[in-house]
Amino acid sequence: MRLNPIFLLIPFLAIIGCSNNPKVELVLDAQCGLGEGAIWNYETNRLYWVNITGKMLNIYNPETGENNGLVTGQMIGTVVPSESGKAIVALQNGIYQMDVTTGSKQLIVNPEEGIAGNRFNDGKCDPAGRFWAGTLSLGGEKGKGALYRIDGDGAATKMVGDVTCSNGIVWSADKTKMYYIDTPTHKVMAYDYNNETGEIGNPAVAVEIPEEMGVPDGMSIDSDGNLWIALWGGFAISCWNPQNGKLIRKINVPAKNVTSCAFGGDRLETLYITTARQDLNPEELEKFPLSGGLFKVQPGVRGVKASFFKGQF
C-alpha cells in the first residue's frame, strides 16, 4: 500500500501544534484584584511580582512553592531588584527602596509630588541600571501621566510626556532600542536608546495590537529579541517581532485580564504570567475563577536576565 505523503506529515504537524500551544499552569490561586509587575531575580532565584490594589509586594520561591507577601502601605505599580540586595518599588506617591526581609522602605524621589490623582504603574531597569517607571491618572484622565528615568543618584527626569497609562518597557540586547507601551494607543513604540547617557529619541511604531486582541499591558523580551506582551481583555500572552511588527504566536491564558509576564527559572525558560480580577463582572468571574492568579508556561524560548538597579541610598 502506498501512503499519501500528507499522512507522513501528520505527526510533524502535531508536534508543531503542541509547541505553539503549550500548557499554561496555575502557580498560585492568588485572587489578586490587580496582579502585575512580574520580574525574575536571577541571583536569588525568586520571582518578584505585585498586587497593586492589594498594596503587596510578593516574592515567590518556585522550589518550595512559598509566596512571601510584604505590605507596602500604598498601591504598588512595579518592582525591580537592586544591586544593594534590596528592591526598588514604584509606589503610588514615589519611588522607594524596600528591604525585602523586613519590609521597611525609604523614599528615593517623588517626581510627581505636585500632581494630584496619579499613581506609578509599570517599569523596569535599563541595561545601565537606571530605573524607568511611568504613571497614570487614577481617574482615567487622558495624557496626565508620564514616563520617568530614575538615575543611580536618585535624580528623576521626565522622558515621555502626555502618557495615559504607562505600561510595558524593555530594551534590545544591543542596547540601541527601547520599546515602550502607553496602553490606550494599542502600540509598542521603538525609541533610539543611548546606553551611555540614558537619552531616547526618534520614536516609531514597532507593533500595533488590533483592538479585537485586547490592549497591551506588561511586556518582556526573549533571547531572540521578540516581544512578549500581556493582553488586558485578551485572555492571552502574545509574541511579536518588533522588526516587522508581525504576530509570531499567542498563548491563551484562563483569565480575561492578563497583565504582565517575565521569564524565570535556572535557564530563563519559564514564562510567569500575572492576571487580574479587576473589571470583571460576576458572570466572567464564575466562568474564569482563576482570574487574579499567577500562572506559568514553557513557551520553548529563553528570556534574558533582568537588569538590576545600580544605586545606593
ZADO-1210 file (C-alpha; in nm, 4 decimals, padded with zeros to 6 digits):
<atoms>
<atom x="00.0000" y="00.0000" z="00.0000" code="MET" pos="1"/>
<atom x="00.1327" y="00.3425" z="-00.0926" code="ARG" pos="2"/>
<atom x="00.0750" y="00.6155" z="00.1680" code="LEU" pos="3"/>
<atom x="-00.0356" y="00.9601" z="00.0691" code="ASN" pos="4"/>
<atom x="00.2527" y="01.1965" z="00.1603" code="PRO" pos="5"/>
<atom x="00.0145" y="01.4054" z="00.3700" code="ILE" pos="6"/>
<atom x="-00.0110" y="01.1219" z="00.6240" code="PHE" pos="7"/>
<atom x="00.3638" y="01.1331" z="00.6733" code="LEU" pos="8"/>
<atom x="00.3306" y="01.4989" z="00.7738" code="LEU" pos="9"/>
<atom x="00.0603" y="01.4491" z="01.0362" code="ILE" pos="10"/>
<atom x="00.2941" y="01.3599" z="01.3297" code="PRO" pos="11"/>
<atom x="00.5186" y="01.6516" z="01.2380" code="PHE" pos="12"/>
<atom x="00.2270" y="01.8929" z="01.2212" code="LEU" pos="13"/>
<atom x="00.1000" y="01.7633" z="01.5544" code="ALA" pos="14"/>
<atom x="00.4365" y="01.8419" z="01.7128" code="ILE" pos="15"/>
<atom x="00.4254" y="02.1942" z="01.5735" code="ILE" pos="16"/>
<atom x="00.0746" y="02.2431" z="01.7078" code="GLY" pos="17"/>
<atom x="00.1732" y="02.1282" z="02.0541" code="CYS" pos="18"/>
<atom x="00.4767" y="02.3563" z="02.0633" code="SER" pos="19"/>
<atom x="00.2623" y="02.6531" z="01.9639" code="ASN" pos="20"/>
<atom x="00.0020" y="02.5780" z="02.2294" code="ASN" pos="21"/>
<atom x="00.1921" y="02.4850" z="02.5444" code="PRO" pos="22"/>
<atom x="00.0033" y="02.4165" z="02.8639" code="LYS" pos="23"/>
<atom x="-00.0475" y="02.7123" z="03.0958" code="VAL" pos="24"/>
<atom x="-00.0338" y="02.6027" z="03.4601" code="GLU" pos="25"/>
<atom x="-00.1670" y="02.7760" z="03.7706" code="LEU" pos="26"/>
<atom x="00.1121" y="02.8574" z="04.0160" code="VAL" pos="27"/>
<atom x="-00.0853" y="03.0452" z="04.2810" code="LEU" pos="28"/>
<atom x="-00.4592" y="03.0988" z="04.3081" code="ASP" pos="29"/>
<atom x="-00.3862" y="03.4443" z="04.4456" code="ALA" pos="30"/>
<atom x="-00.7249" y="03.6038" z="04.3672" code="GLN" pos="31"/>
<atom x="-00.5486" y="03.9365" z="04.3054" code="CYS" pos="32"/>
<atom x="-00.7527" y="04.2386" z="04.2218" code="GLY" pos="33"/>
<atom x="-00.4654" y="04.3604" z="04.0069" code="LEU" pos="34"/>
<atom x="-00.1621" y="04.1309" z="03.9853" code="GLY" pos="35"/>
<atom x="00.1272" y="04.2925" z="03.7959" code="GLU" pos="36"/>
<atom x="00.4978" y="04.3698" z="03.7713" code="GLY" pos="37"/>
<atom x="00.6498" y="04.0224" z="03.7294" code="ALA" pos="38"/>
<atom x="01.0326" y="04.0153" z="03.7228" code="ILE" pos="39"/>
<atom x="01.2830" y="03.7368" z="03.7926" code="TRP" pos="40"/>
<atom x="01.5688" y="03.7897" z="04.0392" code="ASN" pos="41"/>
<atom x="01.8313" y="03.5579" z="03.8896" code="TYR" pos="42"/>
<atom x="02.0632" y="03.5991" z="04.1898" code="GLU" pos="43"/>
<atom x="01.8136" y="03.4624" z="04.4425" code="THR" pos="44"/>
<atom x="01.6021" y="03.2531" z="04.2013" code="ASN" pos="45"/>
<atom x="01.2870" y="03.4289" z="04.3159" code="ARG" pos="46"/>
<atom x="01.0001" y="03.5837" z="04.1239" code="LEU" pos="47"/>
<atom x="00.9065" y="03.9336" z="04.2327" code="TYR" pos="48"/>
<atom x="00.5526" y="04.0428" z="04.1475" code="TRP" pos="49"/>
<atom x="00.2956" y="04.2810" z="04.2891" code="VAL" pos="50"/>
<atom x="-00.0723" y="04.3128" z="04.3793" code="ASN" pos="51"/>
<atom x="-00.1343" y="04.6783" z="04.3003" code="ILE" pos="52"/>
<atom x="-00.4693" y="04.7289" z="04.4710" code="THR" pos="53"/>
<atom x="-00.3792" y="04.4831" z="04.7472" code="GLY" pos="54"/>
<atom x="-00.0743" y="04.7031" z="04.8262" code="LYS" pos="55"/>
<atom x="00.1517" y="04.3995" z="04.8362" code="MET" pos="56"/>
<atom x="00.4993" y="04.3090" z="04.7105" code="LEU" pos="57"/>
<atom x="00.5168" y="03.9328" z="04.6542" code="ASN" pos="58"/>
<atom x="00.8293" y="03.7188" z="04.6445" code="ILE" pos="59"/>
<atom x="00.7685" y="03.3675" z="04.5126" code="TYR" pos="60"/>
<atom x="01.0074" y="03.0742" z="04.5609" code="ASN" pos="61"/>
<atom x="00.9405" y="02.8122" z="04.2912" code="PRO" pos="62"/>
<atom x="01.1463" y="02.5470" z="04.4732" code="GLU" pos="63"/>
<atom x="00.9248" y="02.5480" z="04.7811" code="THR" pos="64"/>
<atom x="00.6070" y="02.6988" z="04.6372" code="GLY" pos="65"/>
<atom x="00.6143" y="02.9609" z="04.9126" code="GLU" pos="66"/>
<atom x="00.4957" y="03.3134" z="04.8367" code="ASN" pos="67"/>
<atom x="00.6057" y="03.5807" z="05.0830" code="ASN" pos="68"/>
<atom x="00.3938" y="03.8968" z="05.0825" code="GLY" pos="69"/>
<atom x="00.5215" y="04.2322" z="05.2102" code="LEU" pos="70"/>
<atom x="00.2689" y="04.5087" z="05.2800" code="VAL" pos="71"/>
<atom x="00.3662" y="04.8344" z="05.1089" code="THR" pos="72"/>
<atom x="00.1048" y="05.0659" z="05.2605" code="GLY" pos="73"/>
<atom x="00.0361" y="05.2249" z="04.9208" code="GLN" pos="74"/>
<atom x="-00.0616" y="05.0945" z="04.5810" code="MET" pos="75"/>
<atom x="00.2496" y="04.9445" z="04.4213" code="ILE" pos="76"/>
<atom x="00.2948" y="04.9646" z="04.0457" code="GLY" pos="77"/>
<atom x="00.6074" y="04.7581" z="03.9957" code="THR" pos="78"/>
<atom x="00.9330" y="04.6313" z="04.1466" code="VAL" pos="79"/>
<atom x="01.2921" y="04.5742" z="04.0339" code="VAL" pos="80"/>
<atom x="01.5835" y="04.4097" z="04.2159" code="PRO" pos="81"/>
<atom x="01.8685" y="04.6325" z="04.3280" code="SER" pos="82"/>
<atom x="02.2417" y="04.5562" z="04.3344" code="GLU" pos="83"/>
<atom x="02.2248" y="04.6506" z="04.7035" code="SER" pos="84"/>
<atom x="02.0230" y="04.3345" z="04.7701" code="GLY" pos="85"/>
<atom x="01.7115" y="04.5371" z="04.8362" code="LYS" pos="86"/>
<atom x="01.4310" y="04.6175" z="04.5923" code="ALA" pos="87"/>
<atom x="01.3225" y="04.9374" z="04.4220" code="ILE" pos="88"/>
<atom x="00.9455" y="04.9793" z="04.4204" code="VAL" pos="89"/>
<atom x="00.7233" y="05.2304" z="04.2419" code="ALA" pos="90"/>
<atom x="00.4525" y="05.3175" z="04.4911" code="LEU" pos="91"/>
<atom x="00.1574" y="05.5500" z="04.4471" code="GLN" pos="92"/>
<atom x="00.3454" y="05.8558" z="04.5710" code="ASN" pos="93"/>
<atom x="00.7024" y="05.7900" z="04.4632" code="GLY" pos="94"/>
<atom x="00.9988" y="05.5618" z="04.4154" code="ILE" pos="95"/>
<atom x="01.1223" y="05.3796" z="04.7247" code="TYR" pos="96"/>
<atom x="01.3979" y="05.1419" z="04.8262" code="GLN" pos="97"/>
<atom x="01.2498" y="04.8468" z="05.0156" code="MET" pos="98"/>
<atom x="01.4120" y="04.5856" z="05.2358" code="ASP" pos="99"/>
<atom x="01.2772" y="04.2502" z="05.1119" code="VAL" pos="100"/>
<atom x="01.3363" y="04.0894" z="05.4517" code="THR" pos="101"/>
<atom x="01.1816" y="04.3428" z="05.6885" code="THR" pos="102"/>
<atom x="00.9544" y="04.5363" z="05.4531" code="GLY" pos="103"/>
<atom x="01.0975" y="04.8696" z="05.5679" code="SER" pos="104"/>
<atom x="01.1216" y="05.1350" z="05.2978" code="LYS" pos="105"/>
<atom x="01.2967" y="05.4611" z="05.2209" code="GLN" pos="106"/>
<atom x="01.1784" y="05.7297" z="04.9790" code="LEU" pos="107"/>
<atom x="01.4189" y="05.7967" z="04.6934" code="ILE" pos="108"/>
<atom x="01.2250" y="06.0512" z="04.4891" code="VAL" pos="109"/>
<atom x="00.8708" y="06.1541" z="04.4009" code="ASN" pos="110"/>
<atom x="00.8790" y="06.3349" z="04.0652" code="PRO" pos="111"/>
<atom x="00.5015" y="06.3882" z="04.0721" code="GLU" pos="112"/>
<atom x="00.4733" y="06.5290" z="04.4214" code="GLU" pos="113"/>
<atom x="00.2692" y="06.8213" z="04.2949" code="GLY" pos="114"/>
<atom x="00.0363" y="06.6161" z="04.0734" code="ILE" pos="115"/>
<atom x="-00.2789" y="06.5001" z="04.2498" code="ALA" pos="116"/>
<atom x="-00.4642" y="06.1858" z="04.1436" code="GLY" pos="117"/>
<atom x="-00.1792" y="05.9988" z="03.9736" code="ASN" pos="118"/>
<atom x="-00.0005" y="05.6798" z="04.0694" code="ARG" pos="119"/>
<atom x="00.3047" y="05.4941" z="03.9430" code="PHE" pos="120"/>
<atom x="00.2467" y="05.1875" z="03.7291" code="ASN" pos="121"/>
<atom x="00.4840" y="04.9607" z="03.5350" code="ASP" pos="122"/>
<atom x="00.8606" y="04.9964" z="03.4906" code="GLY" pos="123"/>
<atom x="01.2000" y="04.8246" z="03.4622" code="LYS" pos="124"/>
<atom x="01.5720" y="04.8996" z="03.4701" code="CYS" pos="125"/>
<atom x="01.7646" y="04.9752" z="03.1543" code="ASP" pos="126"/>
<atom x="02.0934" y="04.7928" z="03.0747" code="PRO" pos="127"/>
<atom x="02.2920" y="05.0604" z="03.2605" code="ALA" pos="128"/>
<atom x="02.0898" y="05.0091" z="03.5798" code="GLY" pos="129"/>
<atom x="01.8668" y="05.3168" z="03.5640" code="ARG" pos="130"/>
<atom x="01.5055" y="05.2656" z="03.6734" code="PHE" pos="131"/>
<atom x="01.2323" y="05.3717" z="03.4307" code="TRP" pos="132"/>
<atom x="00.8770" y="05.3943" z="03.5654" code="ALA" pos="133"/>
<atom x="00.5640" y="05.5659" z="03.4438" code="GLY" pos="134"/>
<atom x="00.2402" y="05.6997" z="03.5816" code="THR" pos="135"/>
<atom x="-00.1311" y="05.7107" z="03.5092" code="LEU" pos="136"/>
<atom x="-00.4327" y="05.9042" z="03.6292" code="SER" pos="137"/>
<atom x="-00.6480" y="05.7189" z="03.8808" code="LEU" pos="138"/>
<atom x="-00.9450" y="05.8962" z="03.7268" code="GLY" pos="139"/>
<atom x="-00.8538" y="05.7815" z="03.3780" code="GLY" pos="140"/>
<atom x="-00.7682" y="06.1311" z="03.2534" code="GLU" pos="141"/>
<atom x="-00.6030" y="06.1198" z="02.9124" code="LYS" pos="142"/>
<atom x="-00.2423" y="06.2356" z="02.8839" code="GLY" pos="143"/>
<atom x="-00.1957" y="06.3117" z="03.2537" code="LYS" pos="144"/>
<atom x="00.0812" y="06.0549" z="03.3073" code="GLY" pos="145"/>
<atom x="00.4473" y="06.0423" z="03.2097" code="ALA" pos="146"/>
<atom x="00.7492" y="05.8136" z="03.1885" code="LEU" pos="147"/>
<atom x="01.0421" y="05.8925" z="03.4188" code="TYR" pos="148"/>
<atom x="01.4046" y="05.7824" z="03.4364" code="ARG" pos="149"/>
<atom x="01.5494" y="05.7448" z="03.7860" code="ILE" pos="150"/>
<atom x="01.9312" y="05.7560" z="03.7883" code="ASP" pos="151"/>
<atom x="02.1581" y="05.5897" z="04.0429" code="GLY" pos="152"/>
<atom x="02.1866" y="05.9096" z="04.2447" code="ASP" pos="153"/>
<atom x="01.8084" y="05.9363" z="04.2729" code="GLY" pos="154"/>
<atom x="01.7644" y="06.2146" z="04.0189" code="ALA" pos="155"/>
<atom x="01.4382" y="06.1860" z="03.8224" code="ALA" pos="156"/>
<atom x="01.3954" y="06.3023" z="03.4623" code="THR" pos="157"/>
<atom x="01.0717" y="06.3098" z="03.2645" code="LYS" pos="158"/>
<atom x="01.1443" y="06.1213" z="02.9405" code="MET" pos="159"/>
<atom x="00.7999" y="06.0916" z="02.7787" code="VAL" pos="160"/>
<atom x="00.5011" y="06.3166" z="02.8466" code="GLY" pos="161"/>
<atom x="00.1326" y="06.3121" z="02.7528" code="ASP" pos="162"/>
<atom x="00.1002" y="05.9482" z="02.8648" code="VAL" pos="163"/>
<atom x="-00.2364" y="05.7999" z="02.9589" code="THR" pos="164"/>
<atom x="-00.1462" y="05.4559" z="03.1005" code="CYS" pos="165"/>
<atom x="00.2277" y="05.3929" z="03.1192" code="SER" pos="166"/>
<atom x="00.2984" y="05.0222" z="03.0879" code="ASN" pos="167"/>
<atom x="00.5459" y="04.7664" z="02.9494" code="GLY" pos="168"/>
<atom x="00.9060" y="04.8635" z="02.8788" code="ILE" pos="169"/>
<atom x="01.2119" y="04.6632" z="02.7619" code="VAL" pos="170"/>
<atom x="01.5458" y="04.7165" z="02.5851" code="TRP" pos="171"/>
<atom x="01.7119" y="04.5359" z="02.2959" code="SER" pos="172"/>
<atom x="02.0172" y="04.3167" z="02.3581" code="ALA" pos="173"/>
<atom x="02.2434" y="04.5504" z="02.1592" code="ASP" pos="174"/>
<atom x="02.1315" y="04.8402" z="02.3832" code="LYS" pos="175"/>
<atom x="02.0221" y="05.0576" z="02.0915" code="THR" pos="176"/>
<atom x="01.6421" y="05.0335" z="02.1209" code="LYS" pos="177"/>
<atom x="01.3889" y="05.0898" z="02.3956" code="MET" pos="178"/>
<atom x="01.0361" y="04.9519" z="02.3484" code="TYR" pos="179"/>
<atom x="00.7543" y="05.1197" z="02.5394" code="TYR" pos="180"/>
<atom x="00.3753" y="05.0857" z="02.5749" code="ILE" pos="181"/>
<atom x="00.1148" y="05.3510" z="02.6515" code="ASP" pos="182"/>
<atom x="-00.1779" y="05.1092" z="02.6749" code="THR" pos="183"/>
<atom x="-00.4701" y="05.3004" z="02.5148" code="PRO" pos="184"/>
<atom x="-00.2657" y="05.3649" z="02.1985" code="THR" pos="185"/>
<atom x="-00.2586" y="04.9887" z="02.1223" code="HIS" pos="186"/>
<atom x="00.1025" y="05.0454" z="02.0140" code="LYS" pos="187"/>
<atom x="00.4553" y="04.9489" z="02.1129" code="VAL" pos="188"/>
<atom x="00.6849" y="05.2398" z="02.0349" code="MET" pos="189"/>
<atom x="01.0515" y="05.1847" z="01.9500" code="ALA" pos="190"/>
<atom x="01.2905" y="05.4594" z="02.0618" code="TYR" pos="191"/>
<atom x="01.6556" y="05.5001" z="01.9731" code="ASP" pos="192"/>
<atom x="01.8354" y="05.4489" z="02.3045" code="TYR" pos="193"/>
<atom x="02.1796" y="05.5689" z="02.4195" code="ASN" pos="194"/>
<atom x="02.3054" y="05.3396" z="02.6931" code="ASN" pos="195"/>
<atom x="02.5820" y="05.5806" z="02.7971" code="GLU" pos="196"/>
<atom x="02.3571" y="05.8791" z="02.8564" code="THR" pos="197"/>
<atom x="02.0122" y="05.7238" z="02.9020" code="GLY" pos="198"/>
<atom x="01.8696" y="05.9521" z="02.6333" code="GLU" pos="199"/>
<atom x="01.5995" y="05.8384" z="02.3890" code="ILE" pos="200"/>
<atom x="01.4713" y="05.9722" z="02.0583" code="GLY" pos="201"/>
<atom x="01.3131" y="05.9085" z="01.7183" code="ASN" pos="202"/>
<atom x="01.0012" y="05.7195" z="01.8342" code="PRO" pos="203"/>
<atom x="00.8451" y="05.4918" z="01.5746" code="ALA" pos="204"/>
<atom x="00.5690" y="05.2317" z="01.5874" code="VAL" pos="205"/>
<atom x="00.7169" y="04.8817" z="01.6231" code="ALA" pos="206"/>
<atom x="00.3971" y="04.6859" z="01.6906" code="VAL" pos="207"/>
<atom x="00.0289" y="04.7727" z="01.6750" code="GLU" pos="208"/>
<atom x="-00.2163" y="04.5485" z="01.8619" code="ILE" pos="209"/>
<atom x="-00.5529" y="04.5007" z="01.6871" code="PRO" pos="210"/>
<atom x="-00.8458" y="04.6097" z="01.9021" code="GLU" pos="211"/>
<atom x="-01.0065" y="04.2659" z="01.8905" code="GLU" pos="212"/>
<atom x="-00.6998" y="04.1168" z="02.0661" code="MET" pos="213"/>
<atom x="-00.7333" y="04.3376" z="02.3751" code="GLY" pos="214"/>
<atom x="-00.4937" y="04.6124" z="02.4829" code="VAL" pos="215"/>
<atom x="-00.1189" y="04.5788" z="02.5527" code="PRO" pos="216"/>
<atom x="-00.0151" y="04.5760" z="02.9166" code="ASP" pos="217"/>
<atom x="00.3139" y="04.4448" z="03.0599" code="GLY" pos="218"/>
<atom x="00.5966" y="04.3261" z="02.8362" code="MET" pos="219"/>
<atom x="00.9071" y="04.1071" z="02.8361" code="SER" pos="220"/>
<atom x="01.1723" y="04.0292" z="02.5738" code="ILE" pos="221"/>
<atom x="01.3254" y="03.6933" z="02.4812" code="ASP" pos="222"/>
<atom x="01.6772" y="03.5965" z="02.3735" code="SER" pos="223"/>
<atom x="01.5713" y="03.6218" z="02.0077" code="ASP" pos="224"/>
<atom x="01.4688" y="03.9842" z="02.0557" code="GLY" pos="225"/>
<atom x="01.0960" y="03.9169" z="02.0264" code="ASN" pos="226"/>
<atom x="00.8447" y="04.0963" z="02.2478" code="LEU" pos="227"/>
<atom x="00.6089" y="03.9065" z="02.4795" code="TRP" pos="228"/>
<atom x="00.3081" y="04.1248" z="02.5568" code="ILE" pos="229"/>
<atom x="00.0288" y="04.0660" z="02.8091" code="ALA" pos="230"/>
<atom x="-00.3156" y="04.1385" z="02.6652" code="LEU" pos="231"/>
<atom x="-00.5624" y="04.3050" z="02.9018" code="TRP" pos="232"/>
<atom x="-00.9067" y="04.1860" z="02.7969" code="GLY" pos="233"/>
<atom x="-00.7478" y="03.9408" z="02.5542" code="GLY" pos="234"/>
<atom x="-00.7166" y="03.6157" z="02.7542" code="PHE" pos="235"/>
<atom x="-00.3592" y="03.5736" z="02.6280" code="ALA" pos="236"/>
<atom x="00.0105" y="03.6434" z="02.6114" code="ILE" pos="237"/>
<atom x="00.1238" y="03.7399" z="02.2613" code="SER" pos="238"/>
<atom x="00.4678" y="03.7284" z="02.0984" code="CYS" pos="239"/>
<atom x="00.5660" y="03.9837" z="01.8328" code="TRP" pos="240"/>
<atom x="00.8619" y="04.0535" z="01.6064" code="ASN" pos="241"/>
<atom x="00.9482" y="04.4232" z="01.6595" code="PRO" pos="242"/>
<atom x="01.1447" y="04.4331" z="01.3344" code="GLN" pos="243"/>
<atom x="00.8389" y="04.3806" z="01.1161" code="ASN" pos="244"/>
<atom x="00.5525" y="04.4228" z="01.3636" code="GLY" pos="245"/>
<atom x="00.4136" y="04.0754" z="01.2954" code="LYS" pos="246"/>
<atom x="00.2455" y="03.8441" z="01.5446" code="LEU" pos="247"/>
<atom x="00.4526" y="03.5278" z="01.5937" code="ILE" pos="248"/>
<atom x="00.2246" y="03.3391" z="01.8305" code="ARG" pos="249"/>
<atom x="-00.0361" y="03.3703" z="02.1018" code="LYS" pos="250"/>
<atom x="-00.0700" y="03.1630" z="02.4190" code="ILE" pos="251"/>
<atom x="-00.4162" y="03.1505" z="02.5750" code="ASN" pos="252"/>
<atom x="-00.4497" y="03.2119" z="02.9491" code="VAL" pos="253"/>
<atom x="-00.7565" y="03.1137" z="03.1588" code="PRO" pos="254"/>
<atom x="-00.8122" y="03.4732" z="03.2695" code="ALA" pos="255"/>
<atom x="-00.9515" y="03.7678" z="03.0759" code="LYS" pos="256"/>
<atom x="-00.7200" y="04.0394" z="03.2021" code="ASN" pos="257"/>
<atom x="-00.3581" y="03.9329" z="03.1541" code="VAL" pos="258"/>
<atom x="-00.1249" y="04.1960" z="03.2969" code="THR" pos="259"/>
<atom x="00.2457" y="04.1083" z="03.2857" code="SER" pos="260"/>
<atom x="00.4971" y="03.8340" z="03.2118" code="CYS" pos="261"/>
<atom x="00.8585" y="03.7537" z="03.2978" code="ALA" pos="262"/>
<atom x="01.0995" y="03.4762" z="03.2044" code="PHE" pos="263"/>
<atom x="01.2358" y="03.2908" z="03.5050" code="GLY" pos="264"/>
<atom x="01.3919" y="02.9670" z="03.6258" code="GLY" pos="265"/>
<atom x="01.7519" y="02.8477" z="03.6076" code="ASP" pos="266"/>
<atom x="01.7624" y="02.8740" z="03.2290" code="ARG" pos="267"/>
<atom x="01.5031" y="03.1503" z="03.1940" code="LEU" pos="268"/>
<atom x="01.2770" y="02.9068" z="03.0093" code="GLU" pos="269"/>
<atom x="00.9657" y="02.9501" z="03.2248" code="THR" pos="270"/>
<atom x="00.7337" y="03.2390" z="03.1467" code="LEU" pos="271"/>
<atom x="00.5489" y="03.3591" z="03.4583" code="TYR" pos="272"/>
<atom x="00.2210" y="03.5417" z="03.3966" code="ILE" pos="273"/>
<atom x="00.0191" y="03.7702" z="03.6249" code="THR" pos="274"/>
<atom x="-00.3544" y="03.8372" z="03.5892" code="THR" pos="275"/>
<atom x="-00.6304" y="04.0478" z="03.7453" code="ALA" pos="276"/>
<atom x="-00.9872" y="04.0154" z="03.8707" code="ARG" pos="277"/>
<atom x="-01.0454" y="04.3897" z="03.8374" code="GLN" pos="278"/>
<atom x="-01.3242" y="04.4999" z="03.5990" code="ASP" pos="279"/>
<atom x="-01.4757" y="04.1506" z="03.5732" code="LEU" pos="280"/>
<atom x="-01.8489" y="04.1059" z="03.6239" code="ASN" pos="281"/>
<atom x="-01.9932" y="03.8148" z="03.8304" code="PRO" pos="282"/>
<atom x="-02.0583" y="03.6061" z="03.5181" code="GLU" pos="283"/>
<atom x="-01.6981" y="03.6461" z="03.3998" code="GLU" pos="284"/>
<atom x="-01.5631" y="03.5592" z="03.7441" code="LEU" pos="285"/>
<atom x="-01.7763" y="03.2473" z="03.7515" code="GLU" pos="286"/>
<atom x="-01.6543" y="03.1442" z="03.4070" code="LYS" pos="287"/>
<atom x="-01.2895" y="03.2290" z="03.4797" code="PHE" pos="288"/>
<atom x="-01.2471" y="03.1667" z="03.8547" code="PRO" pos="289"/>
<atom x="-00.8666" y="03.1591" z="03.8359" code="LEU" pos="290"/>
<atom x="-00.8543" y="03.5253" z="03.7343" code="SER" pos="291"/>
<atom x="-00.6126" y="03.7119" z="03.9575" code="GLY" pos="292"/>
<atom x="-00.3858" y="03.4078" z="03.9770" code="GLY" pos="293"/>
<atom x="-00.0178" y="03.3645" z="03.8950" code="LEU" pos="294"/>
<atom x="00.0496" y="03.1260" z="03.6056" code="PHE" pos="295"/>
<atom x="00.3464" y="02.9754" z="03.4244" code="LYS" pos="296"/>
<atom x="00.4157" y="02.8198" z="03.0849" code="VAL" pos="297"/>
<atom x="00.7102" y="02.6708" z="02.8981" code="GLN" pos="298"/>
<atom x="00.6984" y="02.8599" z="02.5662" code="PRO" pos="299"/>
<atom x="01.0034" y="02.6902" z="02.4142" code="GLY" pos="300"/>
<atom x="01.2222" y="03.0023" z="02.4124" code="VAL" pos="301"/>
<atom x="01.4511" y="03.1620" z="02.6681" code="ARG" pos="302"/>
<atom x="01.4365" y="03.5063" z="02.8210" code="GLY" pos="303"/>
<atom x="01.7187" y="03.7417" z="02.9160" code="VAL" pos="304"/>
<atom x="01.8425" y="03.8424" z="03.2595" code="LYS" pos="305"/>
<atom x="01.6706" y="04.1422" z="03.4118" code="ALA" pos="306"/>
<atom x="01.8882" y="04.4467" z="03.4770" code="SER" pos="307"/>
<atom x="01.9265" y="04.5419" z="03.8435" code="PHE" pos="308"/>
<atom x="01.9139" y="04.8966" z="03.9764" code="PHE" pos="309"/>
<atom x="02.2577" y="05.0483" z="04.0285" code="LYS" pos="310"/>
<atom x="02.2449" y="05.2960" z="04.3126" code="GLY" pos="311"/>
<atom x="02.2981" y="05.3245" z="04.6883" code="GLN" pos="312"/>
<atom x="02.0714" y="05.5018" z="04.9351" code="PHE" pos="313"/>
</atoms>
